């Protein structure tokens, strides 16, 4: 209780109602409080812990790297094996020409870097983004966020941003020869798990190519097996000019990246030099953790199993009288309750019953299911049983 009070007094808060769960250790899909209560992680730290908490392959690699060295120099000046090896591994599995990786600290910074890169390469200033999209909370990322309520309190924001409707082919006309970049989530995460229509995404790619605008994919939530493929760009068969990654990229450590072709990326090197710079981006310990998690993901079957496991959740929960709809891609689900107040009460009861849930920024009438990809069939059945028993209290 003392630690919780100190948390409220000294740690900057983001809302009036934090979950207030104190966690002492975490393993697999579970987190444990100091008194031994077990919580099932329904959201993987918001799609960060795809390979599970305390994955020994990752923690052993981190310990080895810590014993070698930690921070050496600002990013891009010293050749550090973890950065180089991870960048090469990512480039080896991504479609051409996504070959040049710029590591940063977070998803927001990756978005900022991608926007700067697009402006620098094209010489244009206009940006097109989508309503109900989330790309981070720093000033540039906030400017392209698709929620007016979040933007209004921080105006003026960066100019030249147009927001269009997701999956609306008739609005692609707003992408013009003045557009530097279009940034899109292949699956809108905070919008409540809204996948792109495959035909729409292809039409978007064609429109960007036609106008000379760069296409940026924000795969911060969807990458690293979450959709049933390593990357949504592979799942959809549509290749962006710039790919933005974070969350699971670091295997539990803070890490982001924007990835493009050598030709595009080189535009940050001159006029001016240091077009983007970061002190801690690509930290060797973070890159080591990310590489280890990625290797574990590649060597296991968990990506191939993600869609089946997601469908298992969907099949068990479908038909409950409080559930209006389940939207899903792979092992990322939005369970639509249809009533924001009721959804919040259900989420609070989940916590009491040992589940760690979350809602969505732009869809507060639904709760998120995105557990670590290592979750087993028996754990899915047990988790669904707890979800159903909790929701039954509100019928």
C-alpha positions, 0 to 999 in steps of 0.5 A: 500500500505504501508503494502505491501511495508513493506511485500516486504522489511521485510518478506522473499520472496519465488518467484519474483512474489507473489500474493500481496493480502492483506487480513484483514479477512476471513470467510467460503470460502471467504477472504476480503481485507481492502477495502472490495474486496471479494476473493474466496479461490480456494485452502483452503490455499493449502488444510489447511482450509477444514472446512472453514475460521473462523469456529466458532466451531474451533475458540471457542475451540481455545479461550477456550484452550488459556484461560486454557494454551498454551505452557507448556513443550517440547513435550512428557513430560507433559500430555496435554489433547488436544494432548491425545484426538486428538491422540485417536480420530485419532487412533479410525478412522484409520485402525490398526495398526496405533495407535501411533501418534507423533505430530510435527510442520509441514508436512516437520517435519512429513516427517523427523520424518517418515524417521528417524523412518523407518531407526531406526526401520529397521536398513537400510539406503536406501530410495525409493521415486517417481519422481514428488513427493513433501514432503517438503523443509527441507533437508531430505524431499528435498532429497526425493523430485521428482524434480531435479531442486529444489534439485540441488541447495542444494546438497549434500543431504542425500545419499541412495535415489532412485527415481522411476516412479509413477504407474510403476509396473515394477520398484517395483523391485528397492525396496529390502531388503536394503530399509528402506522405500518407501514414496508415495503420494496416489495422487500426489499433486504437480505433478498435481493431479495424483492418484495412480492406485489402483492395483499399490498401492496394489502391492506396499504394497505387495512388501514392505511387501515382502522385509521388507521395511516400506511403508510411505503414505504422506497424507499431502494434501489428508487427512481429507475429500479432496478425498471424504473419511477421508483418502486416505488409507481408500479410497484405502483400503491399509494401510501403516506402517507410515502415514504422516499428516499435513495441514488440521490436524491443522484446520488452525493452524500449526500442523503435525504428523506421525502415526504408530504402538506402536511397530514401534514408540517405536524404537525412545525411546531408542538407543538413547533416544529422537530419535525425539524431538520437542519443539512446536510440538503438541502445545495444541492450535494447537491440540485443533484447529485440534481436533475441525475441525476434530470433525466438519468434522466427525459430518457433511456431507462435506466429503461425499459430496466432491466427488459430489462437485468435479464432479460438478466443473468438469462437469461445466468446461469440454468442455471449449476450453482452458481446455485440461483435468481435473484430479480429486479426490474428491474435488481436481482438476487440470485444465490442460491448456497445456501451462505454459505461458497461465496458468500464465496469466489466474491465474493473471486474476483470482486474478483481478476477485476475485479468489485466485488460485494456480498452481502446483510445477511440473505441471505449465501448470495447475491450482488447484481447492481445495476450503474449503469442506464447499462450497455450490452448489450455490457457486460452480456455481458462482465460475465456472462462474467467472472462465469461464468468466476469461478464455474467455478473452484468447480465 
